[in-house]
Amino acid sequence: FLRAADHEVVDVKEQGWHGRSDRLLARIAERRHCVILTHDKDFLVHANIPVILLRFLDQRPSNVIRSLDQFLSSTFIRQLRRPITIILSERGIRIHRRFSP
């Protein structure tokens, strides 16, 4: 879905980084100026970049894609320029600002 929508995607499994520490993955993402898209809320501790946290009860791809599509089509997308957490769920979009230590 993301690649088809012309977004650059770096997949942890495709890169052979599966099992690496969240801290290391967050540093790689920060160096590459990436946004982390994850189900793992542990990234919030390590990341000084935007994190999109997927918190769905119904994790079927069609449900997640629908929510991601709505988010990417919204004005909230501009928020991805600073270290924030965006939580996507069946309830909608929540944005939490994070401050660097």
C-alpha positions as CSV (number, residue, x, y, z in Angstrom):
1,F,0.0,0.0,0.0
2,L,2.7,2.6,1.0
3,R,4.9,1.8,-1.9
4,A,2.0,1.8,-4.3
5,A,1.1,5.3,-2.9
6,D,4.7,6.3,-3.8
7,H,6.1,6.4,-0.3
8,E,9.7,5.3,0.3
9,V,9.6,2.2,2.6
10,V,12.4,0.6,4.4
11,D,11.2,-2.7,5.8
12,V,13.1,-4.2,8.8
13,K,12.6,-7.8,7.6
14,E,13.7,-7.0,4.0
15,Q,16.8,-5.3,5.3
16,G,17.7,-8.3,7.5
17,W,17.3,-6.2,10.7
18,H,14.6,-8.3,12.3
19,G,15.5,-9.0,15.9
20,R,17.8,-5.9,16.2
21,S,17.2,-3.6,19.2
22,D,14.6,-0.9,19.1
23,R,17.3,1.6,20.0
24,L,19.4,0.6,17.0
25,L,16.5,0.7,14.6
26,A,15.4,4.1,16.0
27,R,19.0,5.4,15.3
28,I,19.0,4.1,11.8
29,A,15.6,5.7,11.1
30,E,16.8,9.0,12.6
31,R,19.9,9.0,10.4
32,R,17.7,8.2,7.3
33,H,15.1,10.8,8.3
34,C,12.4,8.1,8.3
35,V,9.1,7.8,10.1
36,I,8.7,4.6,12.2
37,L,5.5,2.7,11.5
38,T,5.0,0.1,14.2
39,H,2.7,-1.9,16.5
40,D,5.5,-1.8,19.1
41,K,5.0,1.0,21.6
42,D,8.6,0.5,22.9
43,F,9.9,2.6,20.1
44,L,8.4,5.6,21.8
45,V,11.2,5.5,24.4
46,H,14.1,5.4,21.8
47,A,12.9,7.5,18.9
48,N,13.6,11.2,18.4
49,I,11.7,11.1,15.2
50,P,8.0,10.7,14.3
51,V,6.4,7.4,15.2
52,I,3.1,6.2,13.9
53,L,1.8,3.7,16.4
54,L,-0.8,1.2,15.1
55,R,-3.2,0.2,17.9
56,F,-5.9,-1.7,16.3
57,L,-8.1,-4.4,17.8
58,D,-8.9,-5.6,14.3
59,Q,-5.4,-5.8,12.7
60,R,-6.5,-7.0,9.3
61,P,-4.6,-5.3,6.6
62,S,-7.7,-3.8,5.1
63,N,-8.6,-2.1,8.4
64,V,-5.1,-0.7,8.9
65,I,-4.7,0.4,5.3
66,R,-8.0,2.3,5.5
67,S,-6.8,4.2,8.6
68,L,-3.4,4.9,7.1
69,D,-4.9,6.1,3.9
70,Q,-7.2,8.5,5.9
71,F,-4.2,9.8,7.8
72,L,-2.0,10.3,4.8
73,S,-4.8,12.2,3.0
74,S,-5.3,14.5,6.0
75,T,-3.7,17.7,7.1
76,F,-2.2,15.8,10.0
77,I,0.5,14.5,7.7
78,R,2.3,17.9,8.2
79,Q,2.9,16.8,11.8
80,L,5.6,14.3,10.6
81,R,8.3,17.0,10.6
82,R,8.9,16.8,14.4
83,P,9.3,14.1,17.1
84,I,5.7,13.1,17.8
85,T,3.7,10.0,18.3
86,I,0.7,9.5,16.1
87,I,-1.6,6.8,17.3
88,L,-3.9,5.3,14.7
89,S,-6.8,3.1,15.9
90,E,-10.4,2.3,15.3
91,R,-11.1,5.3,17.4
92,G,-9.3,7.7,15.0
93,I,-6.1,9.7,15.1
94,R,-4.4,10.9,18.3
95,I,-1.3,13.1,18.3
96,H,1.1,13.3,21.2
97,R,4.1,15.7,21.1
98,R,7.3,14.3,22.5
99,F,10.2,16.3,23.7
100,S,13.8,15.4,23.3
101,P,15.7,14.6,26.5
